Amino acid sequence: MRYIEPHAHMVSRTTDDYEKLALAGCEALCEPAFWAGFDRSSAAGFYDYFRQLTEYEPKRAARFGIKHFCWLCINPKEADDTGFAREVMSLIPEFIQKESVLGIGEIGLNKNTKSELKIFEEHVQIALDYDLPILIHTPHLEDKLKGTKLILDCLASFSGLDRSKVIIDHVEEHTVSHVMDAGYWAGMTLYPESKCTPSRAIDILEVYGTERIWMNSACDWGVSDPLAVPKCALEMRRRRYSAEQIEKVVYQNPLAFLKQSSRFKL
């Protein structure tokens, strides 16, 4: 089986995990900018992090034949201080033309604050200025439905936004319809203890279909599994999904979204 891992935080994983992904059939991997497991004390930390995403991780992935791409932003967990956030965002133009950078993400909300929402709006404007796709994070610990609705209301205020170039990630049963009915792509994050388990994700597919939706592992600093996507594909097989249906969800769908960036080439 071949698949694309469209959302994985590999800076939190060992090199052995790249080998496991390759053995499972991963052809390409996309790494959104996110939290470092702790709050960074200066924008200089983000400068080195952006270098890590654009220079070092592609080399680690290439050792095992995996293409590594990334997204840039200051993540919602560290965006509540608008002054600090804007200092970090000022670094993005220096990196935005790197050949592995796909777009802006993962931006969004963490605690659903006004400051987070303001920085979210400014990130969206950067994406529009550079005509880039957007990857959006919805909150976990706070009210996900409220955060999702705030994000959707904010996006609706941008008249030039192409909704087909926006994916709203970490959807669950109570938010997926809001995202898809508004014309955006939806991402399901497969976690063993939170977000969507494979069984829950497949239940969502059975209700909402397989258009404009993908699966990802995130595999960040928390309890997570870099092989969550192929394991979910195995569960789909147990539920009598055909090979073509499985490939659509784990390969063709992320390919269709990601190739909207001219830099996504396999």
N, C-alpha and C positions, 0 to 999 in steps of 0.2 A: 504494500500500500504506500502511496505517496501522499504527503500532506504538507500544508503550510502552517507554521505556528505564528499567528498574526499578532500575538501580544505576550511577550515573555521578558522578564527582567533578569537577564543573564548575568549582570554584574553581581548578583547575589548568589550565583551558582558556581560550582567548580567546573573545570574543563571536562571532567568525566561526563558531566551532563550533556555536553555537546555530542560526545560520542554516542550516548544513549539515544539522543534525538536522531542522529544520523542512522543508527541501526534500526530505528522504528520507521524510517522513511521520510524524515523531515528534509525538504529541499530548500526551504527559505524560512527565515525567522525575522520578526520585526520587534524591536525593543523600544517602547515608549519611555521618555524621560519620566522619572518618578523619584520617590523618596529613597534616601540612602540607608534607611534603617534607624536614622537619627536626624535631627534638624541641623542643617548646615549653618555655620556661624557667619559665613561671608559669601559674597558672589564669586570669589576666587575658587571656592569649592565647586561651584557649578561650572566654572570654566574648565577645570580639570575633568569634571564628570562628562561634559560635552566632548572633550577630547577622547575620553575613554569610549564613549558611544560611537564616535565617528572614526577612530583610528585603531583602538586596541581590540574591541570586541569583534569587528569584521575579520581580524587576523585569527583570533581563537576559533571562530566558526569555520573559517576557510580550511583549517587543518583537517576537518572532517567532511568537506564538500558541501557545507551549508552556506548559503548566501545570507549575510546579516545586513539588515536595514534598521533605521532608527527614526524616532520622532523627537522634536525638541520643544521644551517649555520649562516653566517652573511649575511643579506639581501642586495640586490643590492643598495638600497637607502643609505646604510651606508658603502659601500665597496669601495668608491673612494679613501679613504686614505688607501693605501696598508699596511702601518705599523700597523695601528689600526686594520685593517681587519685580519691580520695574528695573532695579539695578541688574537683576539676573536677565530679564528680558532684553536688556540692551546688548547682551552678548549674542543673542540669536542671529542677527545679520551676519556676523563673522563666520558662523557655521552653516548657515542655511543653504549655501551652494555646494556643500560637500556631496559627493556622488551617492552616498548611502542614505541621505536624509530624505524622508518621504513627505513629511508635513509637520503640523503642530499637534502635540499631544504628549501624554494624556492630560488634557486640561479638564476643568469641571469644578465640582464642589466637594468639600469634605464635611464641613460643619454647617453648610448652608448660610454663611454669613454674607453681609453686604460687601465686605472687602473682597472675599473670594469671588463674588459675582462680578465685581468691577474688573478684577484681573482676568477673569474668564472672558469678558467682553473685549478686553484689549488684546488677548490672545487671538480671538476670532478675527479681529481686524487685521492682525499680522498675517493670518492665513489668507484672508481676502486680498491683502496687498500683494502677496507673492503667488496667489492663485494655487494654494496648496490644500490637500485634503486635511481633515480634522479628526482626531480621535479623542473621545470624551469619556471622562471618568464620572460615574455616579456614586453618591456616598454609600458607605457601608454601615458605620456606627450610628449616624444620624438618620433621619427619616428619608429613605431612598425615594419614595414616591413624591414627597414634597420637593426634594432636590431635583428629581427628574423633571417635574413640572416647571420649576424655576428655570432650568436649563432650556427647556422647550420654549418657554415664553421669551427668554432672552434671544434665542436663535431666530425666532419669528420677527424680531425687530430689525434684522439685517436683510434689506431688500435684495441685495445682490448675491445672497448665499445659495449655492447649488446643494440641495439637500442630499443628492446622490453621492456627494463627496464627503459626507459626514457620517461617522459611525459612533453610536452611543453605546458604551460598553457596560458590563456588569448588570445587564437587565435580568430581572427575575419575573416570576409569574404575574406580579401586580404592576409591573412597569412596561413590559414588552409591548403591549398593545398601544400604549401611549406613544412610544417611539416609532413603531412601524406605521401606525395610522397617520402620523405626521409626515411620513415619506422618508424617514432616515433609515440607515442601516442599524441593525442591532447586534451587539456582541454578548455572548454568554461565557462567563468565566467559570471554569470548572475547578472548584476547590473541594477538598475532602471534608472540611468542617464548616464552611460558610459559602456564601454566594450560591452557585448551582452545583449540585452533584451531577454526575453523568445521567442518572435516572431522571432527575428533574429536568435537565436540559433536553433530553429526548421527549419527555412529556410535552415540553413547550413546542418542540418541532411538530408533534402530532396535532397540536391545537392550531398553531399559526403557520405551519408549512415551512418550506426551506428556501424561500426567496428573501434576499436582503438580510441574511443572518449568518453569523459565523460562531465558531467555538474557539476558546483559547485557554491556556493554562495559567497565565500571568507569572506563575512560579517565582514569587518574590521572596521577601525576608520572612514571611509567615509560613505556617504549615501549608505546603503546596506541593504539587507534583508536576515536574516538567513533561511527563508522559501522559498527562491527563487527556489530551486530544486523541491519541491513538487508542487509549483505553476506552474512551467514550465511543470511538468507532467500533471497537470490539463489542461493546454493549449494543450498539445499533445492529450489528450483525446478528446478535442473539435474538433481537426483536424482529428479525426477518426483513430488515432493510436490505435492498439490493446493493451490489458493489457500486453501481452508478449513483444511487441515492447517497451513499456514504461519501463517495468522492466529491459530489456536488457540495456537501456541507464542509468537508475538511480541506478541500483543495480548490475547486472551481469558484466557490463563493469568495473566499479571501483573495484569490487571484483576480476576480472581476473587480473587486473594490480597490485593491492595491495598485493595479496597473493603471488606475486613473492618475497616478504619479508616473511621469515619464522615466523616473529613475528606477522603478521596480522592474528589473529585467532578470530573468532566470537563465 
